Amino acid sequence: MNLSVIMATYNSPRWLEKVLWGYSVQDHRDFEIIIADDGSSDDTRALIDRMREETGLGLHHVWQEDKGFRKCRILNKAILRAGSPYLVFTDGDCIPRRDFLAVHATEAEPGRYLSGSYNKLPASTSEAITREDILSQRCFDVRWLKAHGLKRGRKNSKLRASHAAARILNRLTVTRCNFKGSNGSAWRDDVLRINGFDERMSWGGLDREFGVRLINAGVRPKHVRYNAIVIHLDHPRGYADPVQTRQNRALRKYNARHGITRTDHGIVAPDAEAR
């Protein structure tokens, strides 16, 4: 199954390099990566060019000028660039386990979107992970992670679950099956039908609102939180705005209550020619 991985990034080339090493050892090989870059400096472009040579990955860099947090707009541009019928969404700070894309490809079904999760690492663990740790996959071993600063917690069970156990846990979990921009996937036709991400939204729930419109359009959610595994590298969120987050939540709830499926502020928008 051919996949397009849409990966958002902004001025984090050190973390992006670690993530791309994770994709270089994927079991599932039929994929391209479209890096949705919300205005990074030339350091990120140079890193992508180098990693393209070193890994042989099919890397496509979609960039826009830095005018503040405009993740939804760059994601929509990346969606238009995607050449595959199935889209896997993630971020440039989430290292995938070797079987990550294989899980998304295997679990994909018509009329469904997939919702994964991530294990958030502390800063010390994020810094400690090297290229060799990623290529060997020891950075997904709970004992190794604990030895490098990861604290104990129930969420670590995702890293320990066997494939058989993961399928059972995915069915039993009471966690809401919201769309996750860090670990989610959907058919490109379904994404186009709802007109992509709503570009009025800044940080805070933009992916969840996207999922609400998919559900309203008849696309049912499906958990892969225990078998589609990524580890999340720590970083500051200086762009977080509680006012914008409340506005995003209000829009999401309105759309859920009124069955809204398509945004007028997405891939096809009134200002499309100016973009």
C-alpha positions in Angstrom: 0.0 0.0 0.0 1.4 3.4 -1.0 1.4 6.0 1.7 2.1 9.7 1.9 3.5 10.7 5.3 2.6 14.4 6.1 5.0 15.7 8.7 4.7 19.1 10.2 7.8 21.0 11.4 9.1 24.4 12.5 12.7 25.3 13.2 13.6 22.0 14.9 16.2 20.4 12.6 17.9 18.4 15.4 14.6 16.7 16.3 13.6 16.3 12.7 16.9 14.5 11.9 16.1 11.9 14.7 12.6 11.5 13.3 13.8 10.9 9.7 16.3 8.2 10.9 13.2 6.5 12.3 11.6 6.5 8.9 14.8 5.2 7.3 14.3 1.8 9.0 10.6 1.3 8.5 9.4 -2.3 7.7 6.8 -0.8 5.2 8.8 0.8 2.4 6.2 2.0 0.0 5.9 5.7 1.1 6.9 9.2 0.5 7.4 11.9 3.2 6.1 15.5 2.7 7.6 17.8 5.2 5.1 20.6 5.9 7.4 23.4 7.0 5.7 26.4 8.6 8.5 28.9 7.9 11.7 27.3 9.2 15.1 28.9 8.5 17.6 27.5 6.0 18.9 25.1 8.6 15.9 22.9 8.1 16.2 22.9 4.3 19.9 22.0 4.5 19.0 19.1 6.9 16.3 17.8 4.6 18.7 17.9 1.6 21.4 16.0 3.6 19.0 13.4 4.9 17.6 12.8 1.4 21.1 11.8 0.4 22.0 9.8 3.5 18.8 7.8 3.8 17.5 7.5 0.3 14.1 8.5 1.6 11.6 10.2 -0.8 11.6 13.6 1.0 9.5 16.5 -0.4 9.9 19.9 1.3 6.8 22.1 1.3 7.6 25.5 2.8 5.8 28.8 3.5 7.0 32.1 4.9 7.0 32.5 8.6 4.0 34.7 9.5 3.2 33.1 12.9 1.6 29.8 13.6 -0.1 28.7 10.4 0.1 24.9 10.7 -3.3 24.3 9.1 -2.3 26.2 6.0 0.9 24.3 5.5 -0.8 21.0 6.1 -3.3 21.8 3.4 -0.5 22.6 1.0 1.1 19.3 1.9 -2.1 17.4 1.3 -2.3 18.9 -2.2 1.3 17.7 -2.8 0.6 14.1 -1.7 0.8 11.5 -4.4 -0.7 8.6 -2.5 -4.4 7.7 -1.8 -3.7 7.3 1.9 -2.3 10.0 4.2 -0.4 9.4 7.5 -0.2 12.6 9.6 2.6 13.1 12.2 5.0 15.8 13.5 8.7 16.4 13.2 9.2 15.6 16.8 7.7 12.1 16.9 10.1 9.2 16.2 8.3 6.2 14.7 8.9 2.6 15.8 10.0 0.3 12.9 6.5 -1.1 12.4 4.7 2.3 12.6 3.8 2.6 8.9 3.1 -1.1 8.6 0.4 -0.8 11.2 -1.2 2.2 9.5 -1.1 0.4 6.1 -2.5 -2.8 7.6 -5.2 -1.3 9.7 -6.5 1.2 7.1 -10.1 0.5 6.0 -12.5 2.3 3.7 -14.7 4.7 5.6 -12.4 4.8 8.6 -9.7 7.1 10.0 -7.0 5.8 12.4 -6.2 7.4 15.7 -2.9 6.7 17.4 -1.1 8.2 20.4 2.5 9.0 21.6 4.8 8.5 24.5 6.0 11.9 25.7 9.6 11.9 26.7 11.3 14.2 29.2 14.0 16.6 27.8 16.9 14.6 29.2 15.7 11.4 27.4 15.0 13.3 24.2 18.5 14.7 24.2 20.1 11.3 25.0 18.7 9.5 21.9 21.2 9.1 19.1 21.1 7.9 15.5 22.4 4.5 16.7 19.6 4.2 19.3 17.0 4.8 16.6 18.5 2.4 14.1 18.8 -0.3 16.7 15.3 0.5 18.0 16.6 0.4 21.6 15.0 3.8 22.2 11.7 2.0 22.2 12.8 -0.3 25.0 11.2 0.8 28.3 14.3 -0.3 30.3 16.6 1.7 28.1 14.3 4.8 28.3 14.0 4.5 32.1 17.8 4.3 32.3 17.9 7.6 30.4 15.3 9.6 32.4 11.9 8.3 31.5 9.6 8.1 34.6 7.4 5.2 35.4 3.7 5.4 34.3 0.8 3.5 32.9 1.3 5.1 29.5 4.5 3.1 29.1 2.4 0.0 28.6 1.9 1.0 25.0 5.6 0.3 24.5 5.4 -3.1 26.0 2.3 -4.4 24.4 2.7 -7.3 21.9 0.8 -7.1 18.6 -1.9 -9.5 19.9 -2.3 -7.6 23.2 -2.3 -4.3 21.3 -5.3 -5.3 19.2 -7.2 -6.3 22.4 -6.3 -3.1 24.2 -7.3 -1.0 21.2 -10.8 -2.5 21.4 -11.0 -2.2 25.2 -9.7 1.3 25.8 -12.1 4.0 27.0 -10.0 6.8 25.6 -11.9 8.9 23.0 -10.9 8.1 19.5 -10.1 11.7 18.5 -8.0 12.4 15.4 -4.3 12.9 16.4 -2.2 15.1 14.2 0.9 13.5 15.7 -0.3 10.0 14.8 -3.3 9.6 12.6 -4.2 8.6 9.1 -7.1 8.9 6.7 -7.9 8.5 3.0 -7.0 11.4 0.9 -10.4 11.5 -0.8 -12.1 11.8 2.7 -9.7 14.6 3.6 -10.5 16.5 0.4 -14.2 16.0 0.9 -14.1 17.9 4.2 -11.8 20.5 2.6 -8.8 19.7 4.9 -7.8 21.6 8.0 -9.6 24.8 9.0 -7.0 27.6 8.5 -8.7 29.9 11.0 -7.4 27.7 13.8 -4.1 28.2 15.5 -2.5 25.8 18.1 -4.8 23.9 20.3 -7.2 21.2 19.1 -7.0 21.8 15.3 -6.5 18.1 14.6 -9.5 17.1 16.9 -11.7 19.6 15.0 -10.5 18.0 11.7 -11.6 14.6 13.1 -15.0 15.9 14.1 -15.8 16.9 10.5 -14.5 13.5 9.3 -17.0 11.8 11.7 -19.8 14.1 10.6 -19.0 13.1 7.0 -19.5 9.4 7.9 -15.9 8.4 8.5 -15.7 6.3 11.6 -12.7 6.4 14.0 -10.6 3.4 14.8 -7.9 3.1 17.5 -4.3 2.2 16.8 -3.0 3.7 20.0 -1.4 0.5 21.3 0.3 -0.7 18.1 1.2 2.4 16.0 4.0 3.7 18.3 5.8 7.0 18.3 7.9 8.6 21.0 7.5 12.4 21.3 10.6 14.5 21.8 10.3 17.3 24.4 10.3 20.9 23.3 8.9 24.3 24.5 5.5 25.5 23.2 5.9 29.3 23.0 3.1 29.5 20.5 0.5 28.2 22.9 -2.3 30.7 23.3 -5.1 29.9 25.8 -7.5 32.4 24.2 -7.1 30.8 20.8 -7.4 27.4 22.3 -10.8 28.4 23.8 -11.9 29.7 20.4 -10.8 26.5 18.7 -12.8 24.4 21.3 -15.9 26.5 20.7 -15.6 26.0 16.9 -15.1 22.2 17.4 -18.2 21.9 19.6 -20.3 24.0 17.3 -19.3 21.8 14.3 -20.0 18.6 16.3 -23.4 19.9 17.4 -24.5 21.1 14.0 -23.0 18.2 11.9 -20.6 20.4 9.9 -18.6 18.4 7.5 -16.8 21.0 5.3 -14.9 24.1 6.2 -15.0 27.2 3.9 -11.5 28.0 5.2 -9.5 25.0 4.1 -7.8 23.7 1.0 -10.3 25.4 -1.3 -10.8 28.9 0.2 -11.9 32.4 -1.0 -8.3 33.6 -0.9 -6.9 30.6 -2.7 -5.3 32.6 -5.5 -3.4 34.8 -3.0 -1.9 31.8 -1.2 
